[in-house]
Amino acid sequence: HIYQDLGDRQQLQQLITDCQVNPPNYLLLRRLDELGDSLGEICDRITTIENLGINLIATEQAYSTSKVNDSINRNLSQEIAKYHFYSSLTQR
């Protein structure tokens, strides 16, 4: 399936629901910040997806579930989320 949100996050919620019903092996997305509008939302959704046993891969960032145990990858995902959070503050 291909999910595309244009600002309202309805497709993101449908994606999460579909993953809970029939989890795929992999979930590809361009960037982790597509999972939410805040650091908390992004981290919660990464946790939800990975707890379902789904391998999460960000194609435009160096992140994949298979590297989660790598502390560098964890720091990267946190820094990306922080960047998204701070950039959204400066746009207000």
N, C-alpha and C positions, 0 to 999 in steps of 0.2 A: 504494500500500500504506500501511497504518497500522501502526506499530510502537509497542508500549507496554510499557515495563519497569516492574516493580513491585519493584525492588531488586536483582535478580540480574544484570542487564545482558545476558541472553541475547538479547533482541530487538535490543539495540544491536549486538551482534556479528553477528546475522543481517542487520541493515541494512547494515553495512559490507561483508559478503560479497556481498549482493545488488547493492550499488552497484559493486563491483568487476566483477561479471559483466555487469550491464546498467545502466550509470549513467544516472540520470534527469537531466533538465535542471536541476531544482530540488529542494532538500531543505528543507522547512519544519520548524522546531522552535520551541518556545516560548522556550527560553532556552539559551544556550551551555553552561551547566553541566549540561545533560541529556546531554552527550557524555562525561562522566567524573566521577570522584570527586576528582581532583587537577588542579592546574594543568598538569602534564605530560601527563596523559591527554587533557585537553580540547584542549590545543595540538596534540598528535599527531593527534588525530582530525579537528580542523579542517584541518590540513595534508593528511591522507590524503584527505579528502572533496574539498577544493579542487583537489588535484593530479589527481583523476579528472575534472576539468572540470565539477564539479557546483557550481551556484550555491547557496550556503548562506544561508538567511534565517532570522533569529531574530525571531519575530513580536512578542515582548514586550520586545525590546531593539532598540536602533538598530544592528543589524549585518546586513550582507549582503555577499556576495562581491564584488558590483559596486563596493563602496566600499573594498575591501581596500587599495588603493593610497593611500587617504586616511589619513594618520598619526593623525588623531583616532579613526578607527574601530579601528585597531590598538591604540591605547592603551586604548580602551573594552573591547575583548575581554580584554586583559591584566588590567585592573582588575576586571572581572567575575569572571574566573577566580581572581584573588587574593582577592576578597571571599568566594567560595565556599570556597576553601581555608581562610582564616582563620575563617570562621563554623563550618566543620566542626571545627576545633580547639577552639573555645569550647564546642561541644556535647559534648565528651568528658568 
